[in-house]
Amino acid sequence: TSKRTYYLSFDEVKQIVKGLNLKSNNEWSNYAKSDRKPKNIPASPHKVYKDQWKGWPDFLGKNKK
């Protein structure tokens, strides 16, 4: 049987990611492949949260409000 992974909400993940201070989706990619990424955060957030996805700058907390 396959074990389904339950991810944090999009907003929770964005809060955590913002604190990481990643500057690009390339830095995200390196982080996602590392042992530092928790299991409850998807490596491909743009696929998992496609309904809420507004682009990498938004996800990484780089959008200027």
PDBQT receptor file of N, H, CA, C and O in Angstrom, charges set to zero:
ATOM      1  N   THR A   1       0.847  -1.200   0.000  1.00  0.00    +0.000 N 
ATOM      2  CA  THR A   1       0.000   0.000   0.000  1.00  0.00    +0.000 C 
ATOM      3  C   THR A   1       0.880   1.248   0.000  1.00  0.00    +0.000 C 
ATOM      4  O   THR A   1       1.911   1.300   0.671  1.00  0.00    +0.000 OA
ATOM      5  N   SER A   2       0.460   2.230  -0.750  1.00  0.00    +0.000 N 
ATOM      6  H   SER A   2      -0.378   2.188  -1.295  1.00  0.00    +0.000 HD
ATOM      7  CA  SER A   2       1.239   3.465  -0.788  1.00  0.00    +0.000 C 
ATOM      8  C   SER A   2       0.805   4.366   0.356  1.00  0.00    +0.000 C 
ATOM      9  O   SER A   2      -0.376   4.458   0.689  1.00  0.00    +0.000 OA
ATOM     10  N   LYS A   3       1.768   5.013   0.934  1.00  0.00    +0.000 N 
ATOM     11  H   LYS A   3       2.728   4.938   0.664  1.00  0.00    +0.000 HD
ATOM     12  CA  LYS A   3       1.494   5.897   2.053  1.00  0.00    +0.000 C 
ATOM     13  C   LYS A   3       1.329   7.320   1.531  1.00  0.00    +0.000 C 
ATOM     14  O   LYS A   3       2.252   7.887   0.945  1.00  0.00    +0.000 OA
ATOM     15  N   ARG A   4       0.153   7.886   1.747  1.00  0.00    +0.000 N 
ATOM     16  H   ARG A   4      -0.597   7.425   2.222  1.00  0.00    +0.000 HD
ATOM     17  CA  ARG A   4      -0.108   9.244   1.268  1.00  0.00    +0.000 C 
ATOM     18  C   ARG A   4       0.583  10.240   2.195  1.00  0.00    +0.000 C 
ATOM     19  O   ARG A   4       0.519  10.130   3.419  1.00  0.00    +0.000 OA
ATOM     20  N   THR A   5       1.239  11.206   1.579  1.00  0.00    +0.000 N 
ATOM     21  H   THR A   5       1.291  11.295   0.584  1.00  0.00    +0.000 HD
ATOM     22  CA  THR A   5       1.887  12.257   2.353  1.00  0.00    +0.000 C 
ATOM     23  C   THR A   5       0.905  13.400   2.540  1.00  0.00    +0.000 C 
ATOM     24  O   THR A   5       0.293  13.864   1.578  1.00  0.00    +0.000 OA
ATOM     25  N   TYR A   6       0.758  13.842   3.750  1.00  0.00    +0.000 N 
ATOM     26  H   TYR A   6       1.255  13.465   4.531  1.00  0.00    +0.000 HD
ATOM     27  CA  TYR A   6      -0.104  14.989   4.013  1.00  0.00    +0.000 C 
ATOM     28  C   TYR A   6       0.758  16.231   4.165  1.00  0.00    +0.000 C 
ATOM     29  O   TYR A   6       1.618  16.317   5.043  1.00  0.00    +0.000 OA
ATOM     30  N   TYR A   7       0.504  17.187   3.287  1.00  0.00    +0.000 N 
ATOM     31  H   TYR A   7      -0.194  17.118   2.574  1.00  0.00    +0.000 HD
ATOM     32  CA  TYR A   7       1.292  18.406   3.286  1.00  0.00    +0.000 C 
ATOM     33  C   TYR A   7       0.614  19.479   4.126  1.00  0.00    +0.000 C 
ATOM     34  O   TYR A   7      -0.601  19.460   4.322  1.00  0.00    +0.000 OA
ATOM     35  N   LEU A   8       1.411  20.404   4.613  1.00  0.00    +0.000 N 
ATOM     36  H   LEU A   8       2.398  20.419   4.453  1.00  0.00    +0.000 HD
ATOM     37  CA  LEU A   8       0.892  21.581   5.289  1.00  0.00    +0.000 C 
ATOM     38  C   LEU A   8       0.081  22.398   4.280  1.00  0.00    +0.000 C 
ATOM     39  O   LEU A   8       0.191  22.189   3.072  1.00  0.00    +0.000 OA
ATOM     40  N   SER A   9      -0.723  23.318   4.778  1.00  0.00    +0.000 N 
ATOM     41  H   SER A   9      -0.813  23.487   5.760  1.00  0.00    +0.000 HD
ATOM     42  CA  SER A   9      -1.477  24.185   3.878  1.00  0.00    +0.000 C 
ATOM     43  C   SER A   9      -0.506  25.094   3.119  1.00  0.00    +0.000 C 
ATOM     44  O   SER A   9       0.633  25.308   3.535  1.00  0.00    +0.000 OA
ATOM     45  N   PHE A  10      -0.987  25.611   2.011  1.00  0.00    +0.000 N 
ATOM     46  H   PHE A  10      -1.912  25.437   1.673  1.00  0.00    +0.000 HD
ATOM     47  CA  PHE A  10      -0.175  26.510   1.187  1.00  0.00    +0.000 C 
ATOM     48  C   PHE A  10       0.323  27.695   2.009  1.00  0.00    +0.000 C 
ATOM     49  O   PHE A  10       1.491  28.071   1.919  1.00  0.00    +0.000 OA
ATOM     50  N   ASP A  11      -0.568  28.282   2.811  1.00  0.00    +0.000 N 
ATOM     51  H   ASP A  11      -1.518  27.977   2.883  1.00  0.00    +0.000 HD
ATOM     52  CA  ASP A  11      -0.167  29.438   3.622  1.00  0.00    +0.000 C 
ATOM     53  C   ASP A  11       0.876  29.071   4.670  1.00  0.00    +0.000 C 
ATOM     54  O   ASP A  11       1.807  29.839   4.913  1.00  0.00    +0.000 OA
ATOM     55  N   GLU A  12       0.730  27.915   5.285  1.00  0.00    +0.000 N 
ATOM     56  H   GLU A  12      -0.026  27.291   5.088  1.00  0.00    +0.000 HD
ATOM     57  CA  GLU A  12       1.728  27.469   6.276  1.00  0.00    +0.000 C 
ATOM     58  C   GLU A  12       3.085  27.264   5.611  1.00  0.00    +0.000 C 
ATOM     59  O   GLU A  12       4.117  27.678   6.141  1.00  0.00    +0.000 OA
ATOM     60  N   VAL A  13       3.071  26.628   4.458  1.00  0.00    +0.000 N 
ATOM     61  H   VAL A  13       2.233  26.292   4.028  1.00  0.00    +0.000 HD
ATOM     62  CA  VAL A  13       4.323  26.379   3.733  1.00  0.00    +0.000 C 
ATOM     63  C   VAL A  13       4.970  27.699   3.329  1.00  0.00    +0.000 C 
ATOM     64  O   VAL A  13       6.184  27.864   3.457  1.00  0.00    +0.000 OA
ATOM     65  N   LYS A  14       4.162  28.637   2.841  1.00  0.00    +0.000 N 
ATOM     66  H   LYS A  14       3.176  28.503   2.738  1.00  0.00    +0.000 HD
ATOM     67  CA  LYS A  14       4.709  29.944   2.443  1.00  0.00    +0.000 C 
ATOM     68  C   LYS A  14       5.364  30.654   3.626  1.00  0.00    +0.000 C 
ATOM     69  O   LYS A  14       6.419  31.269   3.469  1.00  0.00    +0.000 OA
ATOM     70  N   GLN A  15       4.752  30.577   4.803  1.00  0.00    +0.000 N 
ATOM     71  H   GLN A  15       3.895  30.078   4.931  1.00  0.00    +0.000 HD
ATOM     72  CA  GLN A  15       5.340  31.206   5.992  1.00  0.00    +0.000 C 
ATOM     73  C   GLN A  15       6.702  30.600   6.316  1.00  0.00    +0.000 C 
ATOM     74  O   GLN A  15       7.653  31.322   6.615  1.00  0.00    +0.000 OA
ATOM     75  N   ILE A  16       6.791  29.285   6.255  1.00  0.00    +0.000 N 
ATOM     76  H   ILE A  16       6.018  28.699   6.012  1.00  0.00    +0.000 HD
ATOM     77  CA  ILE A  16       8.052  28.589   6.542  1.00  0.00    +0.000 C 
ATOM     78  C   ILE A  16       9.104  28.952   5.494  1.00  0.00    +0.000 C 
ATOM     79  O   ILE A  16      10.250  29.257   5.825  1.00  0.00    +0.000 OA
ATOM     80  N   VAL A  17       8.699  28.914   4.234  1.00  0.00    +0.000 N 
ATOM     81  H   VAL A  17       7.768  28.667   3.964  1.00  0.00    +0.000 HD
ATOM     82  CA  VAL A  17       9.629  29.187   3.133  1.00  0.00    +0.000 C 
ATOM     83  C   VAL A  17      10.142  30.624   3.194  1.00  0.00    +0.000 C 
ATOM     84  O   VAL A  17      11.315  30.880   2.923  1.00  0.00    +0.000 OA
ATOM     85  N   LYS A  18       9.267  31.552   3.547  1.00  0.00    +0.000 N 
ATOM     86  H   LYS A  18       8.314  31.344   3.767  1.00  0.00    +0.000 HD
ATOM     87  CA  LYS A  18       9.686  32.946   3.661  1.00  0.00    +0.000 C 
ATOM     88  C   LYS A  18      10.829  33.082   4.668  1.00  0.00    +0.000 C 
ATOM     89  O   LYS A  18      11.763  33.855   4.455  1.00  0.00    +0.000 OA
ATOM     90  N   GLY A  19      10.749  32.328   5.761  1.00  0.00    +0.000 N 
ATOM     91  H   GLY A  19       9.991  31.700   5.934  1.00  0.00    +0.000 HD
ATOM     92  CA  GLY A  19      11.788  32.351   6.782  1.00  0.00    +0.000 C 
ATOM     93  C   GLY A  19      13.114  31.755   6.333  1.00  0.00    +0.000 C 
ATOM     94  O   GLY A  19      14.149  31.998   6.954  1.00  0.00    +0.000 OA
ATOM     95  N   LEU A  20      13.086  30.981   5.266  1.00  0.00    +0.000 N 
ATOM     96  H   LEU A  20      12.245  30.783   4.761  1.00  0.00    +0.000 HD
ATOM     97  CA  LEU A  20      14.323  30.374   4.749  1.00  0.00    +0.000 C 
ATOM     98  C   LEU A  20      15.152  31.372   3.951  1.00  0.00    +0.000 C 
ATOM     99  O   LEU A  20      16.350  31.178   3.747  1.00  0.00    +0.000 OA
ATOM    100  N   ASN A  21      14.494  32.448   3.499  1.00  0.00    +0.000 N 
ATOM    101  H   ASN A  21      13.521  32.605   3.664  1.00  0.00    +0.000 HD
ATOM    102  CA  ASN A  21      15.180  33.489   2.731  1.00  0.00    +0.000 C 
ATOM    103  C   ASN A  21      15.797  32.972   1.430  1.00  0.00    +0.000 C 
ATOM    104  O   ASN A  21      16.887  33.393   1.043  1.00  0.00    +0.000 OA
ATOM    105  N   LEU A  22      15.101  32.069   0.766  1.00  0.00    +0.000 N 
ATOM    106  H   LEU A  22      14.215  31.728   1.079  1.00  0.00    +0.000 HD
ATOM    107  CA  LEU A  22      15.567  31.591  -0.534  1.00  0.00    +0.000 C 
ATOM    108  C   LEU A  22      15.284  32.663  -1.574  1.00  0.00    +0.000 C 
ATOM    109  O   LEU A  22      14.258  33.340  -1.513  1.00  0.00    +0.000 OA
ATOM    110  N   LYS A  23      16.189  32.815  -2.521  1.00  0.00    +0.000 N 
ATOM    111  H   LYS A  23      17.023  32.265  -2.570  1.00  0.00    +0.000 HD
ATOM    112  CA  LYS A  23      16.071  33.921  -3.447  1.00  0.00    +0.000 C 
ATOM    113  C   LYS A  23      15.550  33.537  -4.834  1.00  0.00    +0.000 C 
ATOM    114  O   LYS A  23      15.208  34.413  -5.628  1.00  0.00    +0.000 OA
ATOM    115  N   SER A  24      15.488  32.254  -5.128  1.00  0.00    +0.000 N 
ATOM    116  H   SER A  24      15.766  31.542  -4.483  1.00  0.00    +0.000 HD
ATOM    117  CA  SER A  24      15.068  31.839  -6.466  1.00  0.00    +0.000 C 
ATOM    118  C   SER A  24      14.524  30.417  -6.418  1.00  0.00    +0.000 C 
ATOM    119  O   SER A  24      14.706  29.698  -5.436  1.00  0.00    +0.000 OA
ATOM    120  N   ASN A  25      13.849  30.024  -7.506  1.00  0.00    +0.000 N 
ATOM    121  H   ASN A  25      13.701  30.609  -8.304  1.00  0.00    +0.000 HD
ATOM    122  CA  ASN A  25      13.373  28.643  -7.557  1.00  0.00    +0.000 C 
ATOM    123  C   ASN A  25      14.539  27.668  -7.668  1.00  0.00    +0.000 C 
ATOM    124  O   ASN A  25      14.399  26.490  -7.341  1.00  0.00    +0.000 OA
ATOM    125  N   ASN A  26      15.696  28.158  -8.130  1.00  0.00    +0.000 N 
ATOM    126  H   ASN A  26      15.811  29.116  -8.395  1.00  0.00    +0.000 HD
ATOM    127  CA  ASN A  26      16.899  27.324  -8.153  1.00  0.00    +0.000 C 
ATOM    128  C   ASN A  26      17.355  27.010  -6.723  1.00  0.00    +0.000 C 
ATOM    129  O   ASN A  26      17.712  25.872  -6.419  1.00  0.00    +0.000 OA
ATOM    130  N   GLU A  27      17.342  28.024  -5.845  1.00  0.00    +0.000 N 
ATOM    131  H   GLU A  27      17.053  28.948  -6.092  1.00  0.00    +0.000 HD
ATOM    132  CA  GLU A  27      17.687  27.793  -4.438  1.00  0.00    +0.000 C 
ATOM    133  C   GLU A  27      16.658  26.885  -3.785  1.00  0.00    +0.000 C 
ATOM    134  O   GLU A  27      16.996  26.035  -2.961  1.00  0.00    +0.000 OA
ATOM    135  N   TRP A  28      15.383  27.074  -4.166  1.00  0.00    +0.000 N 
ATOM    136  H   TRP A  28      15.108  27.765  -4.835  1.00  0.00    +0.000 HD
ATOM    137  CA  TRP A  28      14.332  26.188  -3.642  1.00  0.00    +0.000 C 
ATOM    138  C   TRP A  28      14.618  24.748  -4.053  1.00  0.00    +0.000 C 
ATOM    139  O   TRP A  28      14.507  23.830  -3.241  1.00  0.00    +0.000 OA
ATOM    140  N   SER A  29      14.981  24.557  -5.307  1.00  0.00    +0.000 N 
ATOM    141  H   SER A  29      15.071  25.302  -5.968  1.00  0.00    +0.000 HD
ATOM    142  CA  SER A  29      15.253  23.221  -5.834  1.00  0.00    +0.000 C 
ATOM    143  C   SER A  29      16.354  22.526  -5.035  1.00  0.00    +0.000 C 
ATOM    144  O   SER A  29      16.240  21.346  -4.704  1.00  0.00    +0.000 OA
ATOM    145  N   ASN A  30      17.417  23.266  -4.730  1.00  0.00    +0.000 N 
ATOM    146  H   ASN A  30      17.509  24.225  -4.999  1.00  0.00    +0.000 HD
ATOM    147  CA  ASN A  30      18.506  22.703  -3.919  1.00  0.00    +0.000 C 
ATOM    148  C   ASN A  30      18.019  22.356  -2.519  1.00  0.00    +0.000 C 
ATOM    149  O   ASN A  30      18.364  21.306  -1.977  1.00  0.00    +0.000 OA
ATOM    150  N   TYR A  31      17.215  23.242  -1.935  1.00  0.00    +0.000 N 
ATOM    151  H   TYR A  31      16.935  24.095  -2.375  1.00  0.00    +0.000 HD
ATOM    152  CA  TYR A  31      16.656  23.000  -0.599  1.00  0.00    +0.000 C 
ATOM    153  C   TYR A  31      15.737  21.783  -0.628  1.00  0.00    +0.000 C 
ATOM    154  O   TYR A  31      15.792  20.934   0.262  1.00  0.00    +0.000 OA
ATOM    155  N   ALA A  32      14.889  21.704  -1.662  1.00  0.00    +0.000 N 
ATOM    156  H   ALA A  32      14.845  22.393  -2.385  1.00  0.00    +0.000 HD
ATOM    157  CA  ALA A  32      13.910  20.614  -1.760  1.00  0.00    +0.000 C 
ATOM    158  C   ALA A  32      14.595  19.251  -1.857  1.00  0.00    +0.000 C 
ATOM    159  O   ALA A  32      14.044  18.246  -1.410  1.00  0.00    +0.000 OA
ATOM    160  N   LYS A  33      15.789  19.216  -2.439  1.00  0.00    +0.000 N 
ATOM    161  H   LYS A  33      16.236  20.033  -2.803  1.00  0.00    +0.000 HD
ATOM    162  CA  LYS A  33      16.524  17.957  -2.589  1.00  0.00    +0.000 C 
ATOM    163  C   LYS A  33      17.330  17.615  -1.343  1.00  0.00    +0.000 C 
ATOM    164  O   LYS A  33      17.843  16.503  -1.214  1.00  0.00    +0.000 OA
ATOM    165  N   SER A  34      17.440  18.565  -0.432  1.00  0.00    +0.000 N 
ATOM    166  H   SER A  34      17.024  19.468  -0.536  1.00  0.00    +0.000 HD
ATOM    167  CA  SER A  34      18.292  18.365   0.744  1.00  0.00    +0.000 C 
ATOM    168  C   SER A  34      17.533  17.654   1.864  1.00  0.00    +0.000 C 
ATOM    169  O   SER A  34      16.318  17.473   1.793  1.00  0.00    +0.000 OA
ATOM    170  N   ASP A  35      18.261  17.264   2.874  1.00  0.00    +0.000 N 
ATOM    171  H   ASP A  35      19.248  17.411   2.931  1.00  0.00    +0.000 HD
ATOM    172  CA  ASP A  35      17.656  16.629   4.047  1.00  0.00    +0.000 C 
ATOM    173  C   ASP A  35      16.982  17.645   4.954  1.00  0.00    +0.000 C 
ATOM    174  O   ASP A  35      16.302  17.267   5.907  1.00  0.00    +0.000 OA
ATOM    175  N   ARG A  36      17.159  18.919   4.672  1.00  0.00    +0.000 N 
ATOM    176  H   ARG A  36      17.711  19.226   3.897  1.00  0.00    +0.000 HD
ATOM    177  CA  ARG A  36      16.588  19.966   5.540  1.00  0.00    +0.000 C 
ATOM    178  C   ARG A  36      15.092  20.160   5.316  1.00  0.00    +0.000 C 
ATOM    179  O   ARG A  36      14.391  20.640   6.207  1.00  0.00    +0.000 OA
ATOM    180  N   LYS A  37      14.596  19.791   4.131  1.00  0.00    +0.000 N 
ATOM    181  H   LYS A  37      15.166  19.401   3.408  1.00  0.00    +0.000 HD
ATOM    182  CA  LYS A  37      13.174  19.987   3.829  1.00  0.00    +0.000 C 
ATOM    183  C   LYS A  37      12.330  18.965   4.583  1.00  0.00    +0.000 C 
ATOM    184  O   LYS A  37      12.536  17.759   4.446  1.00  0.00    +0.000 OA
ATOM    185  N   PRO A  38      11.366  19.457   5.388  1.00  0.00    +0.000 N 
ATOM    186  CA  PRO A  38      10.475  18.519   6.090  1.00  0.00    +0.000 C 
ATOM    187  C   PRO A  38       9.620  17.727   5.111  1.00  0.00    +0.000 C 
ATOM    188  O   PRO A  38       9.342  18.195   4.007  1.00  0.00    +0.000 OA
ATOM    189  N   LYS A  39       9.205  16.537   5.507  1.00  0.00    +0.000 N 
ATOM    190  H   LYS A  39       9.431  16.156   6.404  1.00  0.00    +0.000 HD
ATOM    191  CA  LYS A  39       8.405  15.661   4.647  1.00  0.00    +0.000 C 
ATOM    192  C   LYS A  39       7.029  16.258   4.339  1.00  0.00    +0.000 C 
ATOM    193  O   LYS A  39       6.419  15.922   3.323  1.00  0.00    +0.000 OA
ATOM    194  N   ASN A  40       6.542  17.140   5.212  1.00  0.00    +0.000 N 
ATOM    195  H   ASN A  40       7.037  17.413   6.037  1.00  0.00    +0.000 HD
ATOM    196  CA  ASN A  40       5.202  17.692   5.001  1.00  0.00    +0.000 C 
ATOM    197  C   ASN A  40       5.205  18.965   4.147  1.00  0.00    +0.000 C 
ATOM    198  O   ASN A  40       4.209  19.686   4.083  1.00  0.00    +0.000 OA
ATOM    199  N   ILE A  41       6.329  19.224   3.500  1.00  0.00    +0.000 N 
ATOM    200  H   ILE A  41       7.138  18.638   3.552  1.00  0.00    +0.000 HD
ATOM    201  CA  ILE A  41       6.421  20.314   2.529  1.00  0.00    +0.000 C 
ATOM    202  C   ILE A  41       6.765  19.691   1.177  1.00  0.00    +0.000 C 
ATOM    203  O   ILE A  41       7.780  19.005   1.053  1.00  0.00    +0.000 OA
ATOM    204  N   PRO A  42       5.926  19.923   0.159  1.00  0.00    +0.000 N 
ATOM    205  CA  PRO A  42       6.172  19.276  -1.139  1.00  0.00    +0.000 C 
ATOM    206  C   PRO A  42       7.379  19.867  -1.862  1.00  0.00    +0.000 C 
ATOM    207  O   PRO A  42       7.641  21.067  -1.779  1.00  0.00    +0.000 OA
ATOM    208  N   ALA A  43       8.102  19.013  -2.566  1.00  0.00    +0.000 N 
ATOM    209  H   ALA A  43       7.889  18.038  -2.633  1.00  0.00    +0.000 HD
ATOM    210  CA  ALA A  43       9.246  19.471  -3.353  1.00  0.00    +0.000 C 
ATOM    211  C   ALA A  43       8.771  20.233  -4.591  1.00  0.00    +0.000 C 
ATOM    212  O   ALA A  43       9.488  21.086  -5.114  1.00  0.00    +0.000 OA
ATOM    213  N   SER A  44       7.561  19.920  -5.056  1.00  0.00    +0.000 N 
ATOM    214  H   SER A  44       6.978  19.227  -4.631  1.00  0.00    +0.000 HD
ATOM    215  CA  SER A  44       6.992  20.589  -6.242  1.00  0.00    +0.000 C 
ATOM    216  C   SER A  44       5.732  21.351  -5.850  1.00  0.00    +0.000 C 
ATOM    217  O   SER A  44       4.625  20.958  -6.216  1.00  0.00    +0.000 OA
ATOM    218  N   PRO A  45       5.902  22.440  -5.105  1.00  0.00    +0.000 N 
ATOM    219  CA  PRO A  45       4.725  23.159  -4.599  1.00  0.00    +0.000 C 
ATOM    220  C   PRO A  45       3.829  23.704  -5.708  1.00  0.00    +0.000 C 
ATOM    221  O   PRO A  45       2.617  23.827  -5.527  1.00  0.00    +0.000 OA
ATOM    222  N   HIS A  46       4.424  24.030  -6.855  1.00  0.00    +0.000 N 
ATOM    223  H   HIS A  46       5.408  23.930  -7.002  1.00  0.00    +0.000 HD
ATOM    224  CA  HIS A  46       3.633  24.572  -7.962  1.00  0.00    +0.000 C 
ATOM    225  C   HIS A  46       2.652  23.539  -8.520  1.00  0.00    +0.000 C 
ATOM    226  O   HIS A  46       1.659  23.901  -9.150  1.00  0.00    +0.000 OA
ATOM    227  N   LYS A  47       2.933  22.243  -8.287  1.00  0.00    +0.000 N 
ATOM    228  H   LYS A  47       3.740  21.949  -7.775  1.00  0.00    +0.000 HD
ATOM    229  CA  LYS A  47       2.010  21.191  -8.718  1.00  0.00    +0.000 C 
ATOM    230  C   LYS A  47       0.999  20.875  -7.615  1.00  0.00    +0.000 C 
ATOM    231  O   LYS A  47      -0.194  20.720  -7.877  1.00  0.00    +0.000 OA
ATOM    232  N   VAL A  48       1.494  20.782  -6.379  1.00  0.00    +0.000 N 
ATOM    233  H   VAL A  48       2.463  20.907  -6.166  1.00  0.00    +0.000 HD
ATOM    234  CA  VAL A  48       0.635  20.407  -5.256  1.00  0.00    +0.000 C 
ATOM    235  C   VAL A  48      -0.401  21.493  -4.959  1.00  0.00    +0.000 C 
ATOM    236  O   VAL A  48      -1.557  21.196  -4.659  1.00  0.00    +0.000 OA
ATOM    237  N   TYR A  49       0.024  22.735  -5.045  1.00  0.00    +0.000 N 
ATOM    238  H   TYR A  49       0.963  22.976  -5.289  1.00  0.00    +0.000 HD
ATOM    239  CA  TYR A  49      -0.861  23.860  -4.723  1.00  0.00    +0.000 C 
ATOM    240  C   TYR A  49      -1.250  24.639  -5.974  1.00  0.00    +0.000 C 
ATOM    241  O   TYR A  49      -1.345  25.866  -5.939  1.00  0.00    +0.000 OA
ATOM    242  N   LYS A  50      -1.476  23.926  -7.085  1.00  0.00    +0.000 N 
ATOM    243  H   LYS A  50      -1.398  22.930  -7.113  1.00  0.00    +0.000 HD
ATOM    244  CA  LYS A  50      -1.674  24.633  -8.352  1.00  0.00    +0.000 C 
ATOM    245  C   LYS A  50      -2.851  25.617  -8.331  1.00  0.00    +0.000 C 
ATOM    246  O   LYS A  50      -2.843  26.597  -9.076  1.00  0.00    +0.000 OA
ATOM    247  N   ASP A  51      -3.856  25.374  -7.493  1.00  0.00    +0.000 N 
ATOM    248  H   ASP A  51      -3.863  24.578  -6.887  1.00  0.00    +0.000 HD
ATOM    249  CA  ASP A  51      -4.991  26.300  -7.420  1.00  0.00    +0.000 C 
ATOM    250  C   ASP A  51      -4.627  27.624  -6.748  1.00  0.00    +0.000 C 
ATOM    251  O   ASP A  51      -5.244  28.652  -7.029  1.00  0.00    +0.000 OA
ATOM    252  N   GLN A  52      -3.631  27.604  -5.864  1.00  0.00    +0.000 N 
ATOM    253  H   GLN A  52      -3.130  26.770  -5.636  1.00  0.00    +0.000 HD
ATOM    254  CA  GLN A  52      -3.237  28.811  -5.141  1.00  0.00    +0.000 C 
ATOM    255  C   GLN A  52      -1.942  29.429  -5.683  1.00  0.00    +0.000 C 
ATOM    256  O   GLN A  52      -1.524  30.501  -5.247  1.00  0.00    +0.000 OA
ATOM    257  N   TRP A  53      -1.321  28.740  -6.632  1.00  0.00    +0.000 N 
ATOM    258  H   TRP A  53      -1.661  27.868  -6.986  1.00  0.00    +0.000 HD
ATOM    259  CA  TRP A  53       0.004  29.137  -7.107  1.00  0.00    +0.000 C 
ATOM    260  C   TRP A  53      -0.038  30.466  -7.839  1.00  0.00    +0.000 C 
ATOM    261  O   TRP A  53      -0.852  30.655  -8.742  1.00  0.00    +0.000 OA
ATOM    262  N   LYS A  54       0.835  31.389  -7.455  1.00  0.00    +0.000 N 
ATOM    263  H   LYS A  54       1.497  31.235  -6.721  1.00  0.00    +0.000 HD
ATOM    264  CA  LYS A  54       0.925  32.698  -8.121  1.00  0.00    +0.000 C 
ATOM    265  C   LYS A  54       2.345  32.969  -8.598  1.00  0.00    +0.000 C 
ATOM    266  O   LYS A  54       2.678  34.109  -8.921  1.00  0.00    +0.000 OA
ATOM    267  N   GLY A  55       3.172  31.957  -8.647  1.00  0.00    +0.000 N 
ATOM    268  H   GLY A  55       2.901  31.031  -8.385  1.00  0.00    +0.000 HD
ATOM    269  CA  GLY A  55       4.534  32.126  -9.134  1.00  0.00    +0.000 C 
ATOM    270  C   GLY A  55       5.572  32.018  -8.020  1.00  0.00    +0.000 C 
ATOM    271  O   GLY A  55       5.251  32.083  -6.833  1.00  0.00    +0.000 OA
ATOM    272  N   TRP A  56       6.813  31.851  -8.435  1.00  0.00    +0.000 N 
ATOM    273  H   TRP A  56       7.074  31.798  -9.399  1.00  0.00    +0.000 HD
ATOM    274  CA  TRP A  56       7.901  31.667  -7.469  1.00  0.00    +0.000 C 
ATOM    275  C   TRP A  56       8.124  32.863  -6.559  1.00  0.00    +0.000 C 
ATOM    276  O   TRP A  56       8.298  32.677  -5.355  1.00  0.00    +0.000 OA
ATOM    277  N   PRO A  57       8.128  34.097  -7.089  1.00  0.00    +0.000 N 
ATOM    278  CA  PRO A  57       8.349  35.236  -6.176  1.00  0.00    +0.000 C 
ATOM    279  C   PRO A  57       7.325  35.259  -5.036  1.00  0.00    +0.000 C 
ATOM    280  O   PRO A  57       7.680  35.518  -3.886  1.00  0.00    +0.000 OA
ATOM    281  N   ASP A  58       6.051  34.986  -5.358  1.00  0.00    +0.000 N 
ATOM    282  H   ASP A  58       5.762  34.776  -6.292  1.00  0.00    +0.000 HD
ATOM    283  CA  ASP A  58       5.012  34.934  -4.328  1.00  0.00    +0.000 C 
ATOM    284  C   ASP A  58       5.298  33.833  -3.330  1.00  0.00    +0.000 C 
ATOM    285  O   ASP A  58       5.221  34.057  -2.122  1.00  0.00    +0.000 OA
ATOM    286  N   PHE A  59       5.629  32.640  -3.818  1.00  0.00    +0.000 N 
ATOM    287  H   PHE A  59       5.692  32.458  -4.799  1.00  0.00    +0.000 HD
ATOM    288  CA  PHE A  59       5.881  31.494  -2.956  1.00  0.00    +0.000 C 
ATOM    289  C   PHE A  59       7.081  31.724  -2.049  1.00  0.00    +0.000 C 
ATOM    290  O   PHE A  59       7.057  31.364  -0.873  1.00  0.00    +0.000 OA
ATOM    291  N   LEU A  60       8.120  32.319  -2.593  1.00  0.00    +0.000 N 
ATOM    292  H   LEU A  60       8.140  32.612  -3.549  1.00  0.00    +0.000 HD
ATOM    293  CA  LEU A  60       9.345  32.546  -1.813  1.00  0.00    +0.000 C 
ATOM    294  C   LEU A  60       9.262  33.793  -0.941  1.00  0.00    +0.000 C 
ATOM    295  O   LEU A  60      10.208  34.117  -0.223  1.00  0.00    +0.000 OA
ATOM    296  N   GLY A  61       8.132  34.492  -1.002  1.00  0.00    +0.000 N 
ATOM    297  H   GLY A  61       7.363  34.228  -1.585  1.00  0.00    +0.000 HD
ATOM    298  CA  GLY A  61       7.947  35.670  -0.156  1.00  0.00    +0.000 C 
ATOM    299  C   GLY A  61       8.690  36.887  -0.674  1.00  0.00    +0.000 C 
ATOM    300  O   GLY A  61       9.057  37.766   0.105  1.00  0.00    +0.000 OA
ATOM    301  N   LYS A  62       8.916  36.948  -1.975  1.00  0.00    +0.000 N 
ATOM    302  H   LYS A  62       8.618  36.233  -2.608  1.00  0.00    +0.000 HD
ATOM    303  CA  LYS A  62       9.691  38.051  -2.546  1.00  0.00    +0.000 C 
ATOM    304  C   LYS A  62       8.802  39.122  -3.172  1.00  0.00    +0.000 C 
ATOM    305  O   LYS A  62       9.311  40.153  -3.613  1.00  0.00    +0.000 OA
ATOM    306  N   ASN A  63       7.485  38.903  -3.223  1.00  0.00    +0.000 N 
ATOM    307  H   ASN A  63       7.072  38.065  -2.865  1.00  0.00    +0.000 HD
ATOM    308  CA  ASN A  63       6.597  39.927  -3.789  1.00  0.00    +0.000 C 
ATOM    309  C   ASN A  63       6.559  41.132  -2.882  1.00  0.00    +0.000 C 
ATOM    310  O   ASN A  63       6.412  41.003  -1.667  1.00  0.00    +0.000 OA
ATOM    311  N   LYS A  64       6.690  42.288  -3.463  1.00  0.00    +0.000 N 
ATOM    312  H   LYS A  64       6.810  42.394  -4.450  1.00  0.00    +0.000 HD
ATOM    313  CA  LYS A  64       6.610  43.523  -2.680  1.00  0.00    +0.000 C 
ATOM    314  C   LYS A  64       5.144  43.889  -2.514  1.00  0.00    +0.000 C 
ATOM    315  O   LYS A  64       4.425  44.023  -3.504  1.00  0.00    +0.000 OA
ATOM    316  N   LYS A  65       4.698  44.049  -1.295  1.00  0.00    +0.000 N 
ATOM    317  H   LYS A  65       5.282  43.940  -0.491  1.00  0.00    +0.000 HD
ATOM    318  CA  LYS A  65       3.292  44.387  -1.039  1.00  0.00    +0.000 C 
ATOM    319  C   LYS A  65       3.125  45.894  -1.043  1.00  0.00    +0.000 C 
ATOM    320  O   LYS A  65       2.017  46.393  -0.846  1.00  0.00    +0.000 OA
TER     321      LYS A  65
